[in-house]
Amino acid sequence: MTQTTFDLDCKQCPRLAEFLRKVKKQHPDYHALPVAPFGAANPKLLIVGLAPGMHGANATGRPFTGDYAGILLYETLFKFGFSNKPESVSLDDGLKLKQCRITNAVKCLPPENKPVGAEIKTCNQFLAAELASLKKGTCILVLGGIAHSSVLTALQLRKKDFPFGHNLSYDLPSGLKLFTSYHCSRYNTQTKRLTTPLFHKVFKDIRKVLDK
C-alpha cells in the first residue's frame, strides 16, 4: 500500500483514465485529472466526499467547486468558521480553509458519477494514507454512504460496527471521531432529504467537539 496521499499522474484505473482523456479532448480547459485534497495540511476536520463532478471539481481542480453540491458545503464551512469565504469558484479565488481539509473517496471523475467497486478499492490506498496522517482527536465527516464505507475500509473497520445514517457519530479505535451526513448533492437537497438545518446540525455537533 502506498504512503502517498495523492498522485496527479495516477492511471491505475483504466476506465477512469480513458474517460478523463476523452473529457479533456471535449473540454480542453478542464482540469480533467485526479483532483487533489484541498485545505489545511494538519486539519482538525477532514471532509470526505464521493468523487469529482463533471462540471465541478473535474473542471476546476478543487473538490466541490463549480457545481451544485458545493454551494451548501462552502456556505456551511464559512458559517461555522472553517473558511474565509462562503463560496468556492476557482483555484485562484482566494478561498482558504481553516482547520479543515476536503478530499474524495475517488479522486477521478467517474462516468455518470458512479465509480465501480474496483475503482473505489484501488483509490482507497490514497484515502488510507491520508487518514493515517491525521492526529488523534481529528474529526472526519463523511458525505454519503460510499464515502462512509471507504473510510471504514481504509481504517480496516467493519461496516456492521459503524452503520451509516444521517447525523451519527462514532469514536473510532484510532482516536479519530467519525461524523456522518447525507451527501449535499442536488438530488438530496432538492428532494429535502438533506435540508440546510439538517446539514448545519452536523456541523454544530462537530464544533462542540472541536471547541471543547
C-alpha positions in Angstrom: 0.0 0.0 0.0 1.3 3.4 -0.9 2.0 6.0 1.7 1.2 8.7 -0.9 -2.0 10.6 -0.2 -2.3 11.9 -3.8 -0.9 11.2 -7.2 -1.8 13.7 -10.0 -0.4 11.3 -12.6 -2.3 8.2 -11.3 -3.7 6.0 -14.1 -4.3 2.8 -12.0 -8.0 2.6 -13.1 -8.0 2.1 -16.9 -11.7 3.0 -17.3 -11.3 6.3 -15.4 -8.0 7.2 -17.1 -9.6 6.7 -20.6 -12.7 8.6 -19.6 -10.6 11.6 -18.4 -8.7 11.5 -21.7 -11.9 11.8 -23.6 -13.2 14.5 -21.3 -10.0 16.5 -21.8 -10.4 16.3 -25.5 -14.0 17.5 -25.3 -13.2 20.2 -22.7 -9.6 21.3 -23.2 -9.9 24.0 -20.5 -11.0 21.5 -17.8 -8.7 20.1 -15.2 -9.6 16.5 -16.2 -7.1 14.8 -13.9 -7.1 13.4 -10.4 -8.4 16.1 -8.0 -6.1 16.8 -5.0 -7.4 17.3 -1.5 -7.9 20.9 -0.6 -7.3 22.7 2.7 -5.3 22.6 5.8 -2.2 20.4 6.0 -3.0 19.3 9.5 -6.8 19.6 9.8 -9.0 19.2 12.8 -11.8 18.3 10.4 -11.4 16.1 7.3 -14.4 16.0 5.0 -14.7 13.0 2.7 -16.9 13.2 -0.4 -17.5 10.7 -3.2 -15.8 11.8 -6.4 -15.3 14.9 -8.6 -18.3 16.1 -10.6 -18.0 16.5 -14.4 -18.5 20.3 -14.4 -17.4 20.9 -10.8 -14.2 19.6 -9.4 -13.2 17.9 -12.6 -13.4 21.2 -14.3 -11.9 23.5 -11.7 -9.4 21.1 -10.0 -10.8 21.8 -6.5 -13.2 19.5 -4.6 -16.9 20.6 -4.6 -16.0 23.7 -6.6 -18.1 24.8 -9.6 -21.1 22.5 -9.1 -24.3 22.5 -7.1 -23.1 20.2 -4.4 -20.5 22.7 -3.3 -23.0 25.6 -2.7 -24.3 24.3 0.7 -21.0 22.8 1.7 -18.9 26.0 1.3 -21.7 28.3 2.8 -21.8 26.0 5.8 -18.0 25.9 6.2 -18.0 29.7 6.2 -20.8 29.9 8.7 -19.0 27.6 11.2 -15.6 29.3 10.9 -13.9 26.8 8.6 -13.2 29.1 5.7 -12.6 32.8 4.9 -15.3 32.9 2.2 -18.8 31.4 1.7 -18.3 30.5 -1.9 -15.8 28.4 -3.9 -15.4 29.4 -7.5 -11.9 28.6 -8.8 -8.4 27.8 -7.8 -7.4 31.5 -7.8 -10.4 32.9 -5.9 -8.6 33.5 -2.7 -10.6 30.9 -0.7 -8.7 29.4 2.2 -10.0 26.7 4.6 -9.3 26.9 8.3 -8.6 23.7 10.3 -10.4 21.8 7.6 -9.5 19.8 4.5 -11.7 18.3 1.8 -10.9 15.1 0.0 -12.8 12.4 -2.0 -13.0 8.7 -1.8 -12.3 8.5 -5.5 -10.0 11.2 -6.9 -11.0 10.9 -10.6 -14.3 11.7 -12.4 -16.2 8.5 -13.0 -18.7 8.1 -15.9 -22.2 9.1 -14.8 -20.7 10.0 -11.4 -20.7 6.3 -10.5 -17.3 4.7 -9.7 -17.4 0.9 -9.7 -16.3 -1.2 -6.8 -12.8 -2.0 -8.2 -12.1 1.8 -8.7 -13.2 2.6 -5.1 -11.0 -0.2 -3.8 -8.0 0.9 -5.9 -8.3 4.6 -4.8 -8.7 3.6 -1.2 -4.9 3.4 -0.8 -4.7 7.2 -1.1 -7.5 7.8 1.4 -5.9 5.3 3.9 -2.6 7.2 3.7 -4.4 10.5 4.2 -6.3 9.1 7.3 -3.1 7.7 8.7 -1.6 11.2 8.7 -4.3 12.6 10.9 -3.7 13.4 14.6 -5.8 11.8 17.3 -8.9 13.8 18.1 -9.4 14.8 14.4 -13.0 14.8 13.2 -13.9 13.1 10.0 -17.1 13.9 8.2 -18.3 11.5 5.5 -20.8 12.8 2.9 -22.8 9.8 1.8 -22.7 6.0 2.1 -19.8 5.4 -0.3 -17.5 7.9 1.5 -18.5 6.3 4.8 -17.8 2.8 3.6 -14.4 4.0 2.1 -13.3 5.5 5.3 -14.1 2.3 7.3 -12.3 0.2 4.7 -9.3 2.5 4.9 -9.2 2.2 8.6 -9.8 -1.6 8.5 -13.1 -1.4 10.4 -16.2 -3.5 10.0 -19.2 -1.7 8.4 -21.6 -3.5 10.7 -20.0 -2.0 13.7 -20.4 1.6 12.4 -23.6 1.7 10.3 -24.3 4.8 8.1 -27.1 7.2 8.6 -27.5 11.0 8.8 -26.0 12.8 11.7 -24.5 9.9 13.5 -21.1 10.0 15.3 -18.6 7.4 16.4 -15.5 7.3 18.5 -13.1 5.2 16.4 -10.4 2.9 17.8 -7.7 5.0 16.2 -8.6 8.1 18.3 -10.5 9.8 15.5 -14.1 10.9 15.6 -16.4 10.0 12.8 -19.4 12.1 11.8 -21.9 11.1 9.1 -24.2 13.1 6.8 -26.2 12.6 3.7 -24.4 13.9 0.6 -25.1 17.6 -0.2 -26.0 16.7 -3.8 -28.5 18.5 -5.9 -30.8 15.5 -5.6 -30.7 15.3 -1.8 -31.2 19.0 -1.3 -33.9 19.5 -3.8 -35.9 16.5 -2.5 -35.4 17.8 1.1 -33.7 14.6 2.1 -31.0 17.0 3.3 -32.1 20.4 4.3 -29.9 23.3 5.4 -30.9 22.9 9.1 -30.1 19.2 9.0 -26.7 19.9 7.5 -26.0 22.7 9.9 -26.8 20.4 12.8 -24.0 18.1 11.9 -21.5 21.0 11.9 -22.9 22.2 15.2 -22.0 18.8 16.7 -18.6 18.9 15.1 -17.9 22.4 16.5 -18.9 21.2 20.0 -16.2 18.5 19.9 -13.5 20.8 18.4 -14.2 23.7 20.7 -14.0 21.7 23.9 
